[in-house]
Amino acid sequence: MPHHYDFSCFDNIKNLTIDIVGWKNPINIEYAYSYEGDIPKLYWRIKGTTHTFVISLEELNAYSSGDYELHFQQALTVFRSDILKWVSDGATEKWMREYIFMYKKFINF
């Protein structure tokens, strides 16, 4: 289900433009840091969407050695595959349709 996070609470939002196979490039990512308890986390989304991805900095470093562009590309490649599967299966859940609607202008189907 879409996880919406209010980015207006962040003081320092950073931007990164990336290209990803299967997406309508370039993709503009906006991201910021915050703590969940005592765990530093990265909050990010495609600019123009409200769904927010969250990953701890520890996980980010473990999965992609701190390479943000690589992390965003890998995560969005898997995410696109999920969305395409939902579409082919008929998007049976409301939350699936919310994702499809939110991302249809960014994904090549």
Backbone as CSV, one residue per row, in Angstrom:
resi,resn,N_x,N_y,N_z,CA_x,CA_y,CA_z,C_x,C_y,C_z
1,MET,0.830,-1.168,0.000,0.000,0.000,0.000,0.882,1.241,0.000
2,PRO,0.494,2.255,-0.744,1.338,3.449,-0.816,1.629,4.028,0.564
3,HIS,2.868,4.355,0.774,3.323,4.985,2.008,3.578,6.449,1.683
4,HIS,2.727,7.320,2.208,2.848,8.746,1.927,3.555,9.418,3.097
5,TYR,4.529,10.249,2.783,5.273,10.947,3.814,5.342,12.415,3.427
6,ASP,5.107,13.286,4.373,5.097,14.724,4.129,6.533,15.247,4.071
7,PHE,7.007,15.528,2.875,8.376,16.001,2.697,8.577,17.434,3.196
8,SER,7.511,18.136,3.518,7.669,19.508,4.001,8.344,19.555,5.371
9,CYS,8.431,18.430,6.048,9.087,18.397,7.355,10.613,18.353,7.229
10,PHE,11.122,18.089,6.028,12.569,18.013,5.833,13.159,19.399,5.579
11,ASP,14.303,19.648,6.182,14.998,20.920,5.979,15.829,20.925,4.708
12,ASN,16.364,19.781,4.345,17.311,19.721,3.246,16.952,18.578,2.302
13,ILE,16.131,18.866,1.304,15.751,17.859,0.315,16.746,17.930,-0.831
14,LYS,17.321,16.782,-1.151,18.289,16.692,-2.240,17.607,16.102,-3.466
15,ASN,18.187,16.348,-4.627,17.638,15.846,-5.880,18.716,15.134,-6.671
16,LEU,18.299,14.102,-7.383,19.198,13.341,-8.240,18.402,12.907,-9.468
17,THR,18.973,13.088,-10.631,18.335,12.671,-11.867,19.027,11.406,-12.354
18,ILE,18.222,10.375,-12.644,18.776,9.089,-13.084,18.021,8.587,-14.310
19,ASP,18.632,7.642,-14.995,17.994,6.937,-16.101,17.861,5.476,-15.711
20,ILE,16.712,4.892,-16.025,16.448,3.494,-15.698,15.753,2.843,-16.892
21,VAL,16.227,1.685,-17.291,15.590,0.935,-18.370,14.136,0.649,-17.985
22,GLY,13.228,0.920,-18.925,11.811,0.650,-18.698,11.036,1.832,-18.123
23,TRP,11.740,2.903,-17.836,11.113,4.108,-17.292,11.228,5.228,-18.316
24,LYS,10.357,6.215,-18.212,10.401,7.387,-19.082,11.430,8.346,-18.494
25,ASN,12.614,8.278,-19.048,13.751,9.018,-18.507,13.785,10.462,-18.983
26,PRO,14.415,11.313,-18.219,15.078,11.057,-16.943,14.061,11.012,-15.800
27,ILE,14.428,10.318,-14.748,13.611,10.217,-13.540,14.261,11.110,-12.484
28,ASN,13.481,11.999,-11.925,13.977,12.907,-10.888,13.596,12.363,-9.515
29,ILE,14.610,12.084,-8.727,14.428,11.559,-7.382,14.655,12.683,-6.390
30,GLU,13.784,12.776,-5.403,14.038,13.688,-4.296,14.172,12.850,-3.038
31,TYR,15.147,13.229,-2.192,15.411,12.418,-1.006,15.909,13.293,0.140
32,ALA,15.734,12.743,1.336,16.161,13.441,2.549,16.404,12.401,3.632
33,TYR,16.994,12.858,4.705,17.336,11.974,5.824,16.530,12.357,7.060
34,SER,16.226,11.336,7.839,15.577,11.556,9.121,15.884,10.346,9.994
35,TYR,15.512,10.458,11.228,15.705,9.353,12.164,14.364,8.738,12.508
36,GLU,14.350,7.434,12.599,13.211,6.710,13.134,13.735,6.108,14.433
37,GLY,13.394,6.746,15.530,14.031,6.397,16.793,15.480,6.837,16.708
38,ASP,16.396,5.910,16.892,17.811,6.255,16.774,18.435,5.705,15.491
39,ILE,17.589,5.296,14.529,18.072,4.709,13.279,17.985,5.752,12.158
40,PRO,19.136,6.120,11.564,19.098,7.064,10.442,18.512,6.394,9.200
41,LYS,17.596,7.090,8.556,16.903,6.530,7.394,16.938,7.513,6.233
42,LEU,16.860,6.935,5.042,16.758,7.699,3.810,15.310,7.605,3.336
43,TYR,14.691,8.740,3.115,13.332,8.823,2.595,13.451,9.340,1.165
44,TRP,12.829,8.639,0.217,12.952,9.080,-1.169,11.702,8.751,-1.977
45,ARG,11.551,9.494,-3.062,10.416,9.285,-3.956,10.742,9.891,-5.317
46,ILE,9.967,9.482,-6.296,10.059,10.129,-7.600,9.333,11.452,-7.480
47,LYS,9.989,12.517,-7.905,9.368,13.845,-7.836,8.070,13.812,-8.644
48,GLY,7.013,14.289,-8.036,5.703,14.271,-8.677,4.819,13.141,-8.182
49,THR,5.350,12.314,-7.279,4.553,11.258,-6.663,4.502,11.510,-5.161
50,THR,3.632,10.784,-4.493,3.553,10.926,-3.040,4.025,9.681,-2.307
51,HIS,4.159,8.551,-3.022,4.635,7.334,-2.361,6.101,7.520,-1.969
52,THR,6.422,7.211,-0.736,7.775,7.393,-0.221,8.383,6.042,0.127
53,PHE,9.561,5.815,-0.413,10.353,4.637,-0.072,11.236,5.015,1.111
54,VAL,11.456,4.075,2.009,12.285,4.330,3.193,13.257,3.170,3.355
55,ILE,14.515,3.506,3.607,15.527,2.487,3.854,16.506,3.030,4.891
56,SER,16.924,2.172,5.794,17.920,2.617,6.763,19.248,2.809,6.033
57,LEU,20.065,3.709,6.550,21.369,3.922,5.930,22.235,2.674,6.041
58,GLU,22.037,1.907,7.083,22.777,0.646,7.229,22.425,-0.315,6.092
59,GLU,21.130,-0.448,5.790,20.698,-1.316,4.686,21.197,-0.778,3.345
60,LEU,21.108,0.537,3.155,21.573,1.158,1.920,23.043,0.833,1.691
61,ASN,23.846,0.950,2.725,25.276,0.651,2.602,25.513,-0.836,2.337
62,ALA,24.714,-1.702,2.951,24.873,-3.142,2.752,24.487,-3.566,1.333
63,TYR,23.393,-3.000,0.806,22.886,-3.412,-0.500,23.620,-2.775,-1.666
64,SER,24.019,-1.517,-1.519,24.591,-0.815,-2.674,25.845,-0.018,-2.331
65,SER,26.478,-0.359,-1.230,27.725,0.305,-0.804,27.581,1.821,-0.752
66,GLY,26.383,2.282,-0.407,26.145,3.718,-0.281,25.980,4.446,-1.603
67,ASP,25.889,3.705,-2.710,25.711,4.305,-4.034,24.218,4.579,-4.231
68,TYR,23.826,5.807,-4.028,22.408,6.167,-4.078,21.814,5.906,-5.452
69,GLU,22.500,6.304,-6.494,21.975,6.104,-7.837,21.733,4.618,-8.104
70,LEU,22.676,3.776,-7.731,22.516,2.333,-7.892,21.308,1.833,-7.090
71,HIS,21.177,2.282,-5.863,20.038,1.863,-5.039,18.712,2.250,-5.691
72,PHE,18.595,3.506,-6.137,17.353,3.960,-6.754,17.055,3.153,-8.013
73,GLN,18.077,2.900,-8.832,17.878,2.123,-10.056,17.420,0.697,-9.738
74,GLN,18.075,0.055,-8.784,17.703,-1.319,-8.429,16.287,-1.379,-7.859
75,ALA,15.986,-0.491,-6.939,14.664,-0.499,-6.304,13.560,-0.235,-7.321
76,LEU,13.782,0.723,-8.218,12.739,1.058,-9.179,12.621,0.016,-10.287
77,THR,13.673,-0.706,-10.572,13.584,-1.806,-11.536,12.686,-2.906,-10.984
78,VAL,12.881,-3.266,-9.733,12.035,-4.278,-9.088,10.603,-3.767,-8.954
79,PHE,10.464,-2.512,-8.578,9.142,-1.913,-8.400,8.366,-1.919,-9.715
80,ARG,9.037,-1.586,-10.823,8.379,-1.604,-12.129,7.911,-3.019,-12.468
81,SER,8.741,-4.017,-12.194,8.339,-5.408,-12.443,7.094,-5.771,-11.651
82,ASP,7.040,-5.324,-10.401,5.854,-5.574,-9.576,4.621,-4.934,-10.202
83,ILE,4.742,-3.687,-10.609,3.601,-2.976,-11.192,3.140,-3.664,-12.473
84,LEU,4.068,-4.066,-13.323,3.693,-4.758,-14.563,2.961,-6.065,-14.263
85,LYS,3.389,-6.757,-13.236,2.717,-8.011,-12.825,1.299,-7.718,-12.347
86,TRP,1.152,-6.673,-11.548,-0.186,-6.307,-11.067,-1.109,-5.998,-12.237
87,VAL,-0.589,-5.261,-13.226,-1.396,-4.921,-14.400,-1.806,-6.190,-15.137
88,SER,-0.840,-7.089,-15.367,-1.158,-8.316,-16.113,-2.117,-9.226,-15.346
89,ASP,-2.099,-9.142,-14.026,-3.001,-9.947,-13.197,-4.349,-9.275,-12.949
90,GLY,-4.541,-8.083,-13.505,-5.824,-7.409,-13.376,-5.935,-6.440,-12.221
91,ALA,-4.840,-6.126,-11.556,-4.833,-5.147,-10.456,-6.035,-5.350,-9.542
92,THR,-6.044,-6.471,-8.855,-7.211,-6.886,-8.081,-7.418,-6.113,-6.782
93,GLU,-6.401,-5.450,-6.305,-6.512,-4.719,-5.041,-6.522,-3.210,-5.290
94,LYS,-7.244,-2.481,-4.456,-7.322,-1.026,-4.592,-5.938,-0.388,-4.509
95,TRP,-5.099,-0.859,-3.581,-3.780,-0.260,-3.423,-2.912,-0.477,-4.665
96,MET,-3.104,-1.590,-5.380,-2.373,-1.822,-6.627,-2.770,-0.776,-7.661
97,ARG,-4.063,-0.517,-7.749,-4.553,0.477,-8.707,-4.046,1.870,-8.345
98,GLU,-3.891,2.156,-7.049,-3.336,3.450,-6.628,-1.903,3.611,-7.133
99,TYR,-1.110,2.566,-6.974,0.268,2.609,-7.475,0.295,2.787,-8.992
100,ILE,-0.494,1.998,-9.698,-0.519,2.061,-11.161,-0.895,3.460,-11.612
101,PHE,-1.908,4.035,-10.998,-2.344,5.383,-11.356,-1.229,6.396,-11.085
102,MET,-0.559,6.265,-9.940,0.470,7.218,-9.547,1.695,7.157,-10.469
103,TYR,2.036,5.972,-10.954,3.276,5.787,-11.700,3.104,5.626,-13.202
104,LYS,1.876,5.634,-13.705,1.674,5.351,-15.128,2.348,6.362,-16.043
105,LYS,2.539,7.585,-15.584,3.199,8.574,-16.461,4.721,8.464,-16.398
106,PHE,5.248,7.591,-15.551,6.696,7.427,-15.414,7.213,6.102,-15.990
107,ILE,6.333,5.125,-16.178,6.735,3.775,-16.580,6.377,3.524,-18.050
108,ASN,7.291,2.865,-18.762,6.984,2.351,-20.101,6.336,0.983,-19.914
109,PHE,5.119,0.846,-20.400,4.393,-0.419,-20.250,4.601,-1.314,-21.447
